[in-house]
């Protein structure tokens, strides 16, 4: 198996997280962290919703039901 390289700088360009943390740009760590909390990372949310800090799956589903998923593209 080939080792993968984390492209932190490229990942940060696509990250909309408004909170400062040690996982910024290291998506695998961010995803694992939020999954352990029963949440989704900020990049799953529209910018304004992400700023609220409510990363719950229920909030994500509510947003998708109201706004659709076009913002994820």
C-alpha angles and dihedrals in degrees: 000000000000118000114243124226121220111229097208097170093050091046091052090057089062096040116105096181111137094197124087114232143143092256097063109132093005096100098179091057093044093050093047091048094052094041089055087056093047091250141111124241119261092255089073091064134070111258096256093048091046091057091062091067092227100133096162121139089233090057091049092052091048091052092048091050092050102036106019122228102281091111090064093069 
